[in-house]
């Protein structure tokens, strides 16, 4: 099954992390790919306690302002190749592509490459997160949840807090 968590509200990655924790708790093997996040996040602390059950792969291209730089595109292409190898060479019960939709919208990964990764993961439960999911991905998914911002403390100038947002 393909799950898509999208929208402008908080909770897309949190939902994916929660599902990954549930999978680990049931002895399932997880591949958790972070396409955009490069800074340390709290979920990594938990995941690292279960190295036999979860593989974390981070594709940090650095912050992107507007159009990606050639060096960022090169990092993204290397990342895609590595993810393809991970999926081809080992079975995962659950695969999470965190912020893949953002990478797609920024042009770090193409629609064709995204479709190829989805096809490679067809034997696994798949979660894809990020704002502004394209219509073709929504159509392909079995489950789509839109996180909708009604009110957010960021709008009052409150910054991301350790242990809550990261």
Residue frames relative to the residue before (quaternion, step in Angstrom):
aa qw qx qy qz dx dy dz
X 1.0000 0.0000 0.0000 0.0000 0.00 0.00 0.00
X 0.2672 -0.7440 0.5944 0.1477 3.54 -1.16 0.70
X 0.1231 -0.7700 0.6252 0.0343 3.55 -0.79 1.14
X 0.0690 -0.7637 0.6396 0.0532 3.57 -1.05 0.77
X 0.0870 -0.7563 0.6477 0.0286 3.54 -0.90 1.05
X 0.0913 0.8148 -0.5544 0.1428 3.55 -0.43 1.26
X 0.4910 0.6744 -0.4758 0.2788 3.57 -1.29 -0.15
X 0.5707 -0.6287 0.4281 0.3094 3.53 -1.34 0.25
X 0.5684 0.6134 -0.3745 0.4005 3.59 1.27 0.04
X 0.6119 -0.5458 0.4434 0.3620 3.52 -1.36 0.32
X 0.6771 0.5573 -0.3554 0.3235 3.56 -1.13 0.59
X 0.4580 0.7017 -0.4524 0.3053 3.61 1.20 -0.08
X 0.7025 0.4201 -0.2536 0.5155 3.57 0.79 -1.01
X 0.6168 0.5601 -0.3440 0.4330 3.58 1.00 -0.79
X 0.6456 0.5053 -0.3182 0.4761 3.60 0.99 -0.80
X 0.6578 0.5035 -0.3071 0.4685 3.58 0.98 -0.83
X 0.6385 0.5163 -0.3189 0.4733 3.59 1.00 -0.84
X 0.6500 0.5267 -0.3150 0.4481 3.58 0.92 -0.87
X 0.6557 0.4907 -0.3083 0.4840 3.57 0.99 -0.81
X 0.6365 0.5222 -0.3271 0.4638 3.60 1.01 -0.78
X 0.6418 0.5085 -0.3223 0.4751 3.60 0.96 -0.82
X 0.6398 0.5155 -0.3220 0.4704 3.59 0.96 -0.83
X 0.6476 0.5177 -0.3177 0.4602 3.59 0.96 -0.85
X 0.6463 0.5108 -0.3110 0.4739 3.60 0.93 -0.91
X 0.6525 0.5356 -0.3040 0.4415 3.56 0.97 -0.88
X 0.7159 0.3913 -0.2315 0.5299 3.54 1.25 -0.47
X 0.5958 -0.6260 0.3410 0.3701 3.57 1.25 0.40
X 0.4601 0.6761 -0.4588 0.3474 3.59 1.20 0.34
X 0.4273 -0.6948 0.5239 0.2455 3.53 -1.18 0.64
X 0.1312 -0.8240 0.5511 -0.0101 3.56 -0.80 1.13
X 0.1354 -0.7126 0.6796 0.1092 3.52 -1.23 0.72
X 0.0596 -0.8008 0.5958 -0.0152 3.58 -0.63 1.16
X 0.0572 -0.8127 0.5793 -0.0249 3.56 -0.37 1.29
X 0.1342 -0.7685 0.6218 0.0685 3.57 -0.85 1.01
X 0.2809 -0.8140 0.4922 0.1276 3.56 -0.40 1.27
X 0.8036 0.2752 -0.1294 0.5116 3.60 0.96 -0.75
X 0.6533 0.5440 -0.3353 0.4061 3.58 0.83 -0.92
X 0.0720 -0.8062 0.5867 0.0267 3.53 -0.91 0.94
X 0.6225 0.5446 -0.3358 0.4507 3.55 1.17 -0.56
X 0.6239 -0.5338 0.4137 0.3933 3.54 -1.27 0.37
X 0.0551 -0.7822 0.6203 0.0183 3.56 -1.00 0.86
X 0.6427 -0.5912 0.3461 0.3430 3.56 -1.10 0.75
X 0.6093 0.5715 -0.3700 0.4064 3.59 1.03 -0.67
X 0.5718 0.5930 -0.3869 0.4143 3.59 1.13 -0.52
X 0.6033 0.5705 -0.3517 0.4322 3.59 1.06 -0.73
X 0.6763 0.4678 -0.2847 0.4927 3.58 0.93 -0.88
X 0.6670 0.5230 -0.3112 0.4298 3.57 0.81 -1.01
X 0.6634 0.5313 -0.3119 0.4247 3.60 0.95 -0.83
X 0.5934 0.5659 -0.3620 0.4434 3.59 1.23 -0.24
X 0.7471 0.3312 -0.1828 0.5466 3.59 1.30 -0.23
X 0.0185 0.8650 -0.5014 0.0074 3.61 0.77 1.00
X 0.6386 0.5263 -0.3395 0.4471 3.60 1.13 -0.46
X 0.7487 0.4057 -0.2046 0.4827 3.58 1.20 -0.47
X 0.8077 0.1833 -0.1073 0.5500 3.61 1.10 -0.44
X 0.1675 -0.7436 0.6428 0.0764 3.50 -1.06 0.92
X 0.1570 -0.7789 0.6033 0.0692 3.58 -0.78 1.04
X 0.0155 0.7797 -0.6257 0.0201 3.55 -0.90 0.92
X 0.1180 -0.8131 0.5695 0.0238 3.56 -0.72 1.11
X 0.1884 -0.7814 0.5914 0.0651 3.54 -0.91 1.04
X 0.0887 0.8430 -0.5258 0.0706 3.57 0.58 1.04
X 0.1392 -0.8005 0.5816 0.0383 3.52 -0.57 1.22
X 0.5163 -0.5910 0.4361 0.4404 3.56 1.26 -0.18
X 0.6570 -0.5247 0.3498 0.4131 3.57 -1.19 0.35
X 0.2327 -0.7818 0.5696 0.1008 3.56 -0.96 0.91
X 0.1324 -0.7602 0.6337 0.0540 3.53 -0.85 1.07
X 0.8326 -0.0070 -0.0285 0.5531 3.59 -0.39 1.20
X 0.8208 -0.1480 0.1584 0.5285 3.55 -0.72 -1.15
X 0.5137 -0.6582 0.4491 0.3181 3.62 -0.94 0.85
X 0.4729 -0.6392 0.5333 0.2888 3.54 -1.19 0.68
X 0.6490 -0.5199 0.3698 0.4144 3.63 -1.15 0.46
X 0.6436 0.5203 -0.3321 0.4525 3.61 0.98 -0.77
X 0.6434 0.5103 -0.3221 0.4710 3.60 1.07 -0.69
X 0.6298 0.5190 -0.3288 0.4753 3.58 1.06 -0.72
X 0.6302 0.5328 -0.3254 0.4615 3.58 1.05 -0.77
X 0.6331 0.5122 -0.3206 0.4838 3.59 0.98 -0.84
X 0.6576 0.5145 -0.3097 0.4548 3.59 0.93 -0.89
X 0.6576 0.5048 -0.3183 0.4598 3.62 0.94 -0.84
X 0.6341 0.5138 -0.3240 0.4784 3.59 1.01 -0.80
X 0.6349 0.5407 -0.3145 0.4535 3.54 1.01 -0.85
X 0.6572 0.5114 -0.3120 0.4574 3.58 0.88 -0.94
X 0.6418 0.5194 -0.3230 0.4626 3.59 0.95 -0.85
X 0.6636 0.5037 -0.3042 0.4620 3.59 0.94 -0.88
X 0.6402 0.5116 -0.3275 0.4703 3.59 0.98 -0.80
X 0.6233 0.5337 -0.3359 0.4625 3.58 0.96 -0.84
X 0.6646 0.5006 -0.3003 0.4663 3.59 0.92 -0.90
X 0.6381 0.5285 -0.3316 0.4511 3.60 0.94 -0.84
X 0.6943 0.4702 -0.2808 0.4669 3.58 0.89 -0.93
X 0.6702 0.5066 -0.3013 0.4511 3.60 0.97 -0.82
X 0.7719 0.4142 -0.1886 0.4439 3.59 0.99 -0.86
X 0.7922 0.1625 -0.1013 0.5794 3.59 1.21 -0.18
X 0.3896 -0.7141 0.5264 0.2473 3.58 -1.03 0.74
X 0.0755 -0.7594 0.6456 0.0288 3.52 -1.04 0.90
X 0.4341 -0.6958 0.5092 0.2611 3.56 -0.96 0.88
X 0.7789 0.1072 -0.0333 0.6170 3.56 1.14 -0.77
X 0.0619 -0.7639 0.6419 0.0252 3.54 -1.01 0.92
X 0.1200 -0.7738 0.6200 0.0489 3.55 -0.92 0.99
X 0.1073 -0.7483 0.6526 0.0515 3.55 -0.92 1.01
X 0.1095 -0.8344 0.5398 0.0205 3.55 0.18 1.34
X 0.8534 0.0350 -0.1020 0.5100 3.54 -0.84 1.14
X 0.2526 0.7618 -0.5459 0.2408 3.58 1.11 0.62
X 0.6317 0.5423 -0.3471 0.4317 3.61 0.97 -0.78
X 0.6255 0.5138 -0.3402 0.4786 3.59 1.04 -0.68
X 0.6379 0.5189 -0.3209 0.4699 3.60 0.95 -0.86
X 0.6363 0.5220 -0.3127 0.4742 3.57 1.04 -0.82
X 0.7021 0.4722 -0.2685 0.4605 3.59 0.83 -0.97
X 0.6665 0.4834 -0.2965 0.4840 3.60 1.16 -0.53
X 0.4990 -0.6664 0.4176 0.3640 3.58 1.25 -0.28
X 0.4157 0.7043 -0.4740 0.3262 3.60 1.22 0.36
X 0.7617 0.1225 -0.0625 0.6332 3.54 1.23 -0.54
X 0.3951 -0.7318 0.5060 0.2288 3.58 -0.97 0.83
X 0.6672 -0.4618 0.3908 0.4346 3.54 -1.32 0.20
X 0.6616 0.5154 -0.3080 0.4493 3.59 0.91 -0.90
X 0.6558 0.4951 -0.3092 0.4788 3.60 0.95 -0.83
X 0.6295 0.5274 -0.3248 0.4691 3.57 1.04 -0.79
X 0.6620 0.4968 -0.3049 0.4712 3.57 0.90 -0.91
X 0.6297 0.5310 -0.3317 0.4599 3.58 1.04 -0.74
X 0.6502 0.5016 -0.3190 0.4733 3.61 0.94 -0.84
X 0.6328 0.5215 -0.3270 0.4697 3.59 1.00 -0.81
X 0.6616 0.5019 -0.3052 0.4661 3.59 0.94 -0.88
X 0.6452 0.5206 -0.3216 0.4575 3.60 0.97 -0.82
X 0.7158 0.4404 -0.2357 0.4880 3.58 1.11 -0.72
X 0.3449 0.8001 -0.4519 0.1916 3.60 1.25 0.14
X 0.6669 0.4778 -0.3120 0.4792 3.63 1.17 -0.37
X 0.6809 0.4454 -0.2662 0.5169 3.58 1.31 0.01
X 0.5095 -0.5357 0.5464 0.3936 3.51 -1.35 0.22
X 0.1131 -0.8245 0.5542 0.0136 3.59 -0.81 0.97
X 0.0788 -0.7672 0.6359 0.0308 3.55 -0.97 0.95
X 0.0648 -0.7772 0.6259 -0.0035 3.55 -0.92 1.03
X 0.0807 -0.8210 0.5647 0.0235 3.59 -0.78 1.00
X 0.4709 0.6716 -0.5195 0.2395 3.51 -1.37 0.33
X 0.5829 -0.5910 0.4413 0.3408 3.53 -1.22 0.58
X 0.8588 0.2158 -0.1324 0.4454 3.53 -1.35 0.42
X 0.0442 0.8094 -0.5797 0.0832 3.57 0.71 1.07
X 0.4353 -0.6966 0.4966 0.2804 3.61 -0.87 0.88
X 0.6662 -0.5335 0.3532 0.3832 3.55 -1.20 0.59
X 0.6537 0.5265 -0.3353 0.4277 3.61 0.91 -0.84
X 0.6534 0.4973 -0.3171 0.4745 3.61 1.07 -0.68
X 0.6171 0.5305 -0.3372 0.4733 3.57 1.02 -0.76
X 0.6542 0.5123 -0.3052 0.4652 3.58 0.98 -0.85
X 0.6861 0.4972 -0.2795 0.4516 3.60 0.97 -0.85
X 0.6282 0.5804 -0.3269 0.4021 3.59 1.10 -0.71
X 0.4263 -0.6730 0.5473 0.2567 3.53 -1.32 0.51
X 0.7749 0.1110 -0.0432 0.6207 3.57 1.21 -0.58
X 0.0060 0.7791 -0.6264 0.0223 3.56 -0.89 0.96
X 0.0401 -0.7691 0.6378 0.0006 3.53 -0.86 1.04
X 0.1736 -0.7744 0.6019 0.0888 3.54 -0.86 1.01
X 0.2435 -0.7409 0.6122 0.1303 3.54 -0.70 1.14
X 0.0939 -0.8225 0.5608 0.0118 3.57 -0.55 1.16
X 0.3496 -0.7284 0.5523 0.2056 3.54 -0.80 1.05
X 0.1358 -0.7538 0.6395 0.0665 3.52 -0.86 1.04
X 0.7653 -0.0948 0.1167 0.6259 3.54 0.99 -0.96
X 0.0222 0.8072 -0.5886 0.0383 3.59 -0.96 0.79
X 0.4907 -0.6871 0.4584 0.2774 3.56 -0.93 0.91
X 0.4959 0.6264 -0.4456 0.4040 3.62 1.16 -0.26
X 0.6316 0.5573 -0.3241 0.4307 3.58 1.07 -0.78
X 0.6732 0.4447 -0.2848 0.5176 3.60 1.27 -0.32
X 0.6215 -0.5850 0.3281 0.4050 3.57 1.27 0.24
X 0.4735 0.6512 -0.4593 0.3752 3.59 1.23 0.23
X 0.3578 -0.7670 0.5014 0.1796 3.57 -0.66 1.14
X 0.6709 -0.4638 0.3915 0.4261 3.53 -1.35 0.25
X 0.2188 -0.7990 0.5541 0.0816 3.55 -0.95 0.95
X 0.5354 -0.6296 0.4710 0.3084 3.53 -1.01 0.95
X 0.7938 0.2747 -0.2289 0.4920 3.55 -0.92 0.95
X 0.7200 0.3609 -0.2372 0.5432 3.58 1.23 -0.29
X 0.8006 0.2090 -0.1093 0.5507 3.59 0.71 -1.05
X 0.8087 0.0791 -0.0479 0.5809 3.60 1.15 -0.39
